Amino acid sequence: MRETSTRVYAAGALATIVFSLLAASAFAHALSPSLLAIRERAGGVVEVAWKTPLLRLPGADLRPVLPADCAATAPAELSEESDSMTARWSVACGAAGIVGRQIGVEGLGAARTDALLHVELADGRVIDTVLRAREPSFVVPDHEDALAIAARYVELGVEH
C-alpha cells in the first residue's frame, strides 16, 4: 500500500512539473509582434502604418527603417487602442518607389520579438514576411517566383 501511494505521489509531482513547464513555454512569447504595413501608390508615394504593442520590455524601442531618401510628407498621426499604438504617415520615395530597396525594423534583438512586414506594391503585388533579430530587414524584390514565395511560407510554418 505504501509503495502505491509513493507512486501516486511521484506521478502527481511529475504531472505538476510537466504542466508548469508547459505553462511557462506558453507564456514565453506573450509579447505581440509589431506590424509595419507599407502601401505604395503611383509616383513613389508610400503610406506607412506602424503598429506596436503597448506592452514591451523596458528599454526595447523598435523603429521602422525606410530607405534614407524617402522623405515624410506630413507628421505621423497617432492612435491608441487598448493594447497597441499605431502611427500613420506618408513618405515620398521618388518615381522608382520601393522596389529593390531595403525596409526593416531596428531594435528587434533587444525587444526579443519579431515584426510582421506587409507590403502592397503599386503594381498590385502583396508581400508578407516576418522580420527577426537575425534578419531585421527585407529588400523588396522586383519580382518573385512561386518557389521563393513557397519557401518563405514553409519557413514560417516550420518555425511555428
N, C-alpha and C positions, 0 to 999 in steps of 0.2 A: 504494500500500500504506500509506504514511504517513497519507494522508487517511482511509482506512478505520479505522485504529487510533485516530485522533483522534476520529472519530465514535463509535466504540465506547466510548472513554473518556468522552466527553461524555454519551452515553446512560447509562452506568453512574453517572456523577456525578449526573445529573438524577434517575435512579431512586432513588439513595441519599437525595437531598434530599426527594423526594416521600414516600418511606416514613418518613423521620424526622418529617416534618410530620404524616403520618397517625398515627404512633405517639404523638406529642405530643398531638394532639387526642383520641386515645382515652383518655389519662390525664387530660384536663382536668377530668373530672367523677369523679375517683376517690373523692371523699368521698361516703359514702352519706347519703341524706336521713334526717331523724328522722321518727318516726311518733307522732302524737297521736291516740289512739283513745278515743272517748267513747261510753259506753253509758248511755243514760238509762233509768231504772227508774221505776216508778209512784211518785207522791208527790214528784217532783222530786229523787230521789236519783240521782246520776250517778257511774258508775265511770269512772275515768280511768287510762289506761296511757300512759306517756311513754317511748318507746324512742329512745335517742340512740346514735350510733356512738361508740366509744372513740377513734377516730382523728378529730381535729378540728384546725382551725387554732389556733395559740396565741392565747389571749385571746378566742376565739369561744365565748361562753357563750350557749346557747339556753335559753329558758324559756317553758313554756306559759303562756298568758294566758287565764284563765277569767273569767266575769262576777264583778265585785268582791264581790257579795253571796253568792256560792257559798262556803260555809264547809266546810273539811276536817272530816270526822267522825273521822278517825284519822290517825296518821302514815303516811307513804308506806312501802311495803315495797319494798326494792331487791333486784334480782337481776342478776347479771353473767353474760354469755355471752362467748365468745371475742372477739367484735368489737363488742359493744354492752352498754349498761346500760339496764335497764328499771325504772321506778318505777311502782308501782300504789297508788292511793288512791281514796277515795270522798269526794264533796262533797255537801252538801245545798244545792240551789238554789231551794228554795221550791216550792210547789204548781204554779206555772206552768212549771217546768222550764227548758229551754234554748232553746225555740223563740222566735225573734225576738231572740235575744241573740247577742252577739259572742264568738267564740272565736278565739284566734290563737297565734302564736309570736313571741316577741321575740328579736331578735338575728340574724335571717336574713341581713341585709346584711353584717355583719361576718364571719359564718361562711361566706359565699359558697356557700350551699346552700339547698335547699328543705326543706319539711316536708310530709309527707303527713298529711291530716286525714281520719279515718274516724269518722263519727257514726252511731250506731244510736239512733233515737228510740223512745220508749215506744210510739208508735202503729205501730211496725213498719217505718217508712221507714228507708232507709240512704242516707247521703250521703257521697260521696267527693270530695275536691278536693285541690288542691295549693296550699300557701301559699308565697309567694315574698317576696323583699325588697320588691318594689313593691306587693304585696298580702299583708301578713303576717297578715291576719285575715279572718274569714268570719262573716257573720250567718246563723244557722240559719234557713232560711225556714219560714214556717208551712205552705206547700205549694209544690210545684214542678211546673211543667208539663213535658211531654215536650220541648218546644223548648228550655227552659233547660238541661235535663239534656244534651240532644244538643249544645248549643253548648259546654258545659263540656268534654265529651269530645272534640269536634272541636278545640278549642283545645289540649288536651293532646296530641292526635295530631299536630297541626301542629308543635308545639314539639319533639317527638321525631323 
